[in-house]
């Protein structure tokens, strides 16, 4: 494939690759194709602009919890990051820069939402049904391969609470922030205390009349070592070769060291000690501190970073409750201890669908195999990318490729390289389809579950989005990112069935 320039397809295809999404995954895939000499691809984007999660999430205080020098493509460093931890607007700006730098706009179809995908056994192609302002009625976009880069955190999860439909105030999820609703002076309830909530709660607490925070499980929170990137550092990054790469590598190694604790939770005692000190230092009230103290092992859920969340909870207009929600009424929320809270608005910081993200997806593989049937016993994919029974389908950041300690951009780059090598293996042998063998996928997933036994996600004493309803790890990569890099670096021909349409 390298060095071969393919011609552009027509508006509906067939393309060599159909990419879904313009977040880091989809754009990384597109850049990988271009670098390999392949220009015959299309990117389908449901929105009117690029960005993925960094377009969708615009809540106050939205920022990345991985340092900017690491949360960026390794091949496209940015020397003028303003902060060590980038905010949403700067990340979106970086993504738009990448689109311009690699001339990707010509490949993107905006306002074109994927509603389903079916594999055609006769032609070894995928028919992708689309809808929206950018699509024709009933349009099908066809491609040899389908690379799904929607990301694991794109479907907001809202709990099914008794009486929610009767609430007469305003409700919205943090990923669908209602910027037209003025929170000033309002009585606001926030449900959930995950990664998004600890960022927006300090921001809105300054302006609301009252804020009631409903917490189910307190997160482990480390202090956030955020600061402005100095002018001297930016100059060094720009002018001295290797300095920025050295910074990046140092941050990577620091983050990667936490993986040792996931398999050996005892090693996290020092980190949990820092988190406990952070809590004691910022929350002087013993009763409030008790509510905020996790009763599970650090790392069981994603460890969060913040230096302004705890202080926000000490404000006189903020109340934390752990009683749980009994029901929601027209103008209030009733806790399980009988306390009724009058509220004007409810904001859900309740995360996303992960292990059930494909529950309603219309994806049909070889011989009519539905993705729901293939995943009847749980979502699974070889290396989180290839799914047995679904030739030429590649999931970016699919099952068991999530991280709780390092940058997902690292995983994306490894997966893009893996997909390119799958395509090269297919075409070099004169084939039109490539599919991972069932036995290979089963062996890999048996390794994942065995590797997860005794790990903090499974034995840490908490419920998290890493696990499915049966307690199996379906989201987290159970080893180091170095291990993943090595596994995706080379392909074994025997692991795949390569064939051609007749």
Phi, psi and omega in degrees: 000325182300134177083357180262119179263119182264148180287158179286144178274172176287178184304325181255004181100196002283134175268162173290317180223133170255123181253138178250120174102147180240035169275195180301323182294306182297318180290323177299320177296316181297318179295319178300318178296315180298317180296335179272002179089011181256119180244001183269070179214161177228147177246121180262123184233124184290334183266182182266357176211169183279172170135336180059227183297333181275356167267318185289318185270106181235021181295155180303132179084004183299126182204166178274147177258013169245140186298145186303322183294342178255329182272064180196159181296137181295331183271357181224069180292150177245117187275351186241036173304139182277329183225162176293325176247110187288143174273165186306314184298322182287325176293319178295322176298319178297317180298317179295324176299317180298318178300316180291316184300320185257014173052053184267343185303326182295342181263352189265133170252107182279161180052039180233097185267133177283125180250349179178166179209133180228136179272134179260111182295330184287329184244356184056044178231161176256131173260113184255114179279138184228158178213168179118178183298333182269006184237154174277152178304127179071017185291143175236124176261129187248140179212154176294319181230155179234120178248110184267108181247041182287340182085154182280346185238066182234351177250103181303141179252121177243124183294150179274088184264139180301126176085002184302321182293342181272352183293132186263355179272200181262137176228143173198157177271152182301330180279355178229052188301132179269093182285348178278346180268120181276116182278353185304122177075000183279157173270111189242137172251133174246124180252118180110144182226046179267202188299324180286315184300321182290348176268318184272335180302312179300330182284315183280338180299335182287340188240338182286159175288314175212151179225121175252120183255117180266112183251129173268310181226126179287139178275156167282129183232127175260152175298144183264112182279054183274148176195167175287141172285125186288160177298324179297315179298316180297322178295317178297317180300322185280325191251336185252110181303136174092342183293311180294321177298322177296317176302312183299314181296322178296317178295318180301313182295322177297312179296319184294333181298336182291340182296333178299326180285337180293324177270338180229079187306336179299333181288347181271006183300320180295316180294318179293330176296321177295318179297319178294321176297318178301317179295313180298320184292325185260345180238095182286334183287119184295326180292316178293321180296323178297319180295331184266002181270117180296146177251019179233166183289137178302135182099345178299318168250168178299127176286132185258163178233128178193143175243001179237357180290307181302313178302327179296329182284348178268358178294147182295339181265008182243133177231132177258128176237140179244013186286342184086167184253125177273313179196164175244132179251184186304320185227020185202169172238131179255122178280165182291344176271007177093350180290133179251129181248116176287126182223150176263333184213149176237126177247126180265119172249053192255018172077205190225162171285126179239292183291342178245023185297333183256016185299327182250007184287140176263089178232118184239123183263211185294140179055034175077016182289120177278145181298328179293325178286321178296329183252029181303325182260013180126148181290140182200150178202149177291119182058022179074009187237303186264137182244124179301134181093358182230077182301145173062015174257129181231121178266126176264126187060046178279198184308137175060031171239014176278154180237148174247009188217347188218185186279130177291340179297325177301314181293320180300314181296323177294320181289322177300316178299320179298314180297317179300323180285329173296315179296321179293320178298320181295309185286327181293335178266008179076017182269168176237002176211149174220133182218136177291142181287146180304317183296325179291316178297318180296318179296318179297315183288332172296321177297317180301311182291323178294319179294332182279341180299129180083351179287161187295332180294326185267322186252009186279352176087026179219165170261138180212169180285357175290333188252148175273186185294344179261005178083010179271142179285113180242001186237319189274140170285124191270019181214194181283160175289334175298317177302317180294317179303317180292320182292329182265359185285323180229145179254141175264119183305327181292347181280349188233151169260121177246128181213183181225147177294145181257000000 
